Amino acid sequence: MAADLSRILVIGSTGYFGKFMVDASVRLGHPTFAMVRQGTYSSNPEKAALIDSFKSRGVNLVYGDIYEREKLMAALKQVDVVICTLSHRTPHLYEDEVMLIEAIKQVGNIKRYIPSEFGFDVERLDIMEPAKSTLSVKARVRQRIREEGVPHTIVCGKIAANWHFLPRIGQVEGFGPPADKIHILGDGNTKAVFVREEDTATYTVKAADDPRTLNKIMYLRPPGCVISHNELIDLWEKKTGKKLERIYIPEHEVVTKMEDSSPGLRGCYMVAHASFVKGQTMIDIDPLIGVEASELYPEVKYASIGEILNTYL
Ligand SMILES: NC(=O)c1ccc[n+]([C@@H]2O[C@H](COP(=O)([O-])OP(=O)(O)OC[C@H]3O[C@@H](n4cnc5c(N)ncnc54)[C@H](OP(=O)(O)O)[C@@H]3O)[C@@H](O)[C@H]2O)c1
C-alpha cells in the first residue's frame, strides 16, 4: 500500500537518470516528489513535457533549486528518502551533495539518502586519468556521508545500457551498430555489466525502503546483464544473421587511440578500457559492505542484454 511506502524526493528529476527514478518511484507506488527548476520548465519544451507528464502521474512538483535553502528544507521535511541524480559533469558535484547532506542532517527526518552514483564502484576503480579524478568526487561524497552518519545506500557497479556502448555493440567509435567491421579493445573476453536505466531505477527504489541495503553498497549485476565483448558480438550476429569482421586493438594501442581522439570520445575510451579490458564492473563484492541487487530482488523482471539488443534491430 502506498501509505506504507516511503515518500521519495528526486533531486535532478529532469536529467538523464532522474526521469527514470521518478518513473520507478511512481510505478512502485511511492508518494513521489520531484524537484524541478522553473527556468527549465519555461525554456526547454522537451523537459516541460516531461514535467507535465510527472504532474499527470500524480508527482508532487517542488519548483526550486538546491541553492534555494528554504525551498530545499521545506521539500526535505515532506519526504523520507532522497535520490540525488545531479550530474558528475558539474565542477561542483561534491559541494552540492555536501550541501544536501548538511540539509538532510538538519531536518533529521530523512531515512535514506541515495547519492548521485549509478556507475562504477568509484572507491575501488582502476581507470585512466583524468576520468579517475573526475569520478573520485563521488568517492569523496561517500566518505562525507559516512562521516556525517547519514543513512544511505550507494548504487553502482554497471554501465548504463543505453548509453554509448550497447547501441554501438560495444564499440567506442561509430554511430549505431556497425555494418561490417567491429573494433574490440583487448582480447574481448573480459566480462562487463550493462543494466538498463529503467532497471537501475527500479532496483534503486526497491533498495530505498530495505533494511538490508542500509549503509551498504548495492551492486547491480543481474546474470542476464553480464557479457564479454566477444559474446556481445556473437549475440548480435545471431540476431542479425550477419558476420562482422573483428579487429582487435591490443591494450598498449588503446592509449594511442585515446590520445588521438576528441575529448568526449577520450572519456568513452577510458570507460571502455576500464570495463572491457580491466573488468571494473566485475570486481569482487565484499560481503561486509556490499550486496547484489538481483539477489535481493529476484522478482524484478530486468531486461537481459539480448532483450536490449532487440531494440536496436
Ligand atoms: N548519463 C549517463 O549515461 C550516466 C551513466 C552512468 C552514470 N551516470 C550518473 O548518473 C548521475 C546523474 O547524471 P545524469 O547524466 O542523469 O545528469 P544530467 O542529465 O545532467 O541531469 C542533472 C539533473 O540535475 C538537475 N540540476 C542541476 N543543477 C541543479 C540545481 N542547482 N538544483 C536542482 N537541480 C539541478 C538538472 O536540472 P535541469 O533539467 O533543470 O538542468 C537535471 O535534472 C551522475 O552521477 C552520473 O555520473 C550517468
Ligand as a Chemical Component Dictionary entry (heavy atoms), coordinates in Angstrom:
data_LIG
# 
_chem_comp.id                   LIG 
_chem_comp.type                 NON-POLYMER 
_chem_comp.pdbx_formal_charge   0 
_chem_comp.three_letter_code    LIG 
# 
loop_
_chem_comp_atom.comp_id 
_chem_comp_atom.atom_id 
_chem_comp_atom.alt_atom_id 
_chem_comp_atom.type_symbol 
_chem_comp_atom.charge 
_chem_comp_atom.model_Cartn_x 
_chem_comp_atom.model_Cartn_y 
_chem_comp_atom.model_Cartn_z 
_chem_comp_atom.pdbx_ordinal 
LIG N1  N1  N 0  24.173 9.856  -18.283 1  
LIG C1  C1  C 0  24.748 8.654  -18.207 2  
LIG O1  O1  O 0  24.882 7.885  -19.179 3  
LIG C2  C2  C 0  25.229 8.126  -16.890 4  
LIG C3  C3  C 0  25.764 6.869  -16.863 5  
LIG C4  C4  C 0  26.168 6.354  -15.655 6  
LIG C5  C5  C 0  26.040 7.104  -14.515 7  
LIG N2  N2  N 1  25.534 8.360  -14.579 8  
LIG C6  C6  C 0  25.453 9.106  -13.339 9  
LIG O2  O2  O 0  24.114 9.484  -13.047 10 
LIG C7  C7  C 0  24.143 10.679 -12.271 11 
LIG C8  C8  C 0  23.225 11.681 -12.913 12 
LIG O3  O3  O 0  23.773 12.069 -14.157 13 
LIG P1  P1  P 0  22.864 12.487 -15.385 14 
LIG O4  O4  O 0  23.642 12.202 -16.619 15 
LIG O5  O5  O -1 21.491 11.914 -15.236 16 
LIG O6  O6  O 0  22.792 14.090 -15.153 17 
LIG P2  P2  P 0  22.017 15.169 -16.034 18 
LIG O7  O7  O 0  21.311 14.541 -17.184 19 
LIG O8  O8  O 0  22.968 16.274 -16.340 20 
LIG O9  O9  O 0  20.895 15.722 -15.032 21 
LIG C9  C9  C 0  21.192 16.556 -13.957 22 
LIG C10 C10 C 0  19.905 16.976 -13.273 23 
LIG O10 O10 O 0  20.222 17.824 -12.170 24 
LIG C11 C11 C 0  19.411 18.990 -12.222 25 
LIG N3  N3  N 0  20.099 20.110 -11.592 26 
LIG C12 C12 C 0  21.292 20.655 -11.932 27 
LIG N4  N4  N 0  21.599 21.665 -11.119 28 
LIG C13 C13 C 0  20.585 21.767 -10.220 29 
LIG C14 C14 C 0  20.318 22.612 -9.116  30 
LIG N5  N5  N 0  21.176 23.588 -8.781  31 
LIG N6  N6  N 0  19.179 22.435 -8.409  32 
LIG C15 C15 C 0  18.306 21.456 -8.751  33 
LIG N7  N7  N 0  18.502 20.613 -9.782  34 
LIG C16 C16 C 0  19.620 20.772 -10.518 35 
LIG C17 C17 C 0  19.187 19.216 -13.718 36 
LIG O11 O11 O 0  18.065 20.064 -13.868 37 
LIG P3  P3  P 0  17.722 20.820 -15.245 38 
LIG O12 O12 O 0  16.999 19.802 -16.107 39 
LIG O13 O13 O 0  16.851 21.922 -14.773 40 
LIG O14 O14 O 0  19.021 21.268 -15.839 41 
LIG C18 C18 C 0  18.934 17.781 -14.160 42 
LIG O15 O15 O 0  17.615 17.418 -13.809 43 
LIG C19 C19 C 0  25.612 11.143 -12.228 44 
LIG O16 O16 O 0  26.204 10.710 -11.025 45 
LIG C20 C20 C 0  26.230 10.404 -13.385 46 
LIG O17 O17 O 0  27.609 10.175 -13.222 47 
LIG C21 C21 C 0  25.103 8.890  -15.732 48 
# 
loop_
_chem_comp_bond.comp_id 
_chem_comp_bond.atom_id_1 
_chem_comp_bond.atom_id_2 
_chem_comp_bond.value_order 
_chem_comp_bond.pdbx_ordinal 
LIG N1  C1  SING 1  
LIG C1  O1  DOUB 2  
LIG C1  C2  SING 3  
LIG C2  C3  SING 4  
LIG C2  C21 DOUB 5  
LIG C3  C4  DOUB 6  
LIG C4  C5  SING 7  
LIG C5  N2  DOUB 8  
LIG N2  C6  SING 9  
LIG N2  C21 SING 10 
LIG C6  O2  SING 11 
LIG C6  C20 SING 12 
LIG O2  C7  SING 13 
LIG C7  C8  SING 14 
LIG C7  C19 SING 15 
LIG C8  O3  SING 16 
LIG O3  P1  SING 17 
LIG P1  O4  DOUB 18 
LIG P1  O5  SING 19 
LIG P1  O6  SING 20 
LIG O6  P2  SING 21 
LIG P2  O7  DOUB 22 
LIG P2  O8  SING 23 
LIG P2  O9  SING 24 
LIG O9  C9  SING 25 
LIG C9  C10 SING 26 
LIG C10 O10 SING 27 
LIG C10 C18 SING 28 
LIG O10 C11 SING 29 
LIG C11 N3  SING 30 
LIG C11 C17 SING 31 
LIG N3  C12 SING 32 
LIG N3  C16 SING 33 
LIG C12 N4  DOUB 34 
LIG N4  C13 SING 35 
LIG C13 C14 SING 36 
LIG C13 C16 DOUB 37 
LIG C14 N5  SING 38 
LIG C14 N6  DOUB 39 
LIG N6  C15 SING 40 
LIG C15 N7  DOUB 41 
LIG N7  C16 SING 42 
LIG C17 O11 SING 43 
LIG C17 C18 SING 44 
LIG O11 P3  SING 45 
LIG P3  O12 DOUB 46 
LIG P3  O13 SING 47 
LIG P3  O14 SING 48 
LIG C18 O15 SING 49 
LIG C19 O16 SING 50 
LIG C19 C20 SING 51 
LIG C20 O17 SING 52 
# 
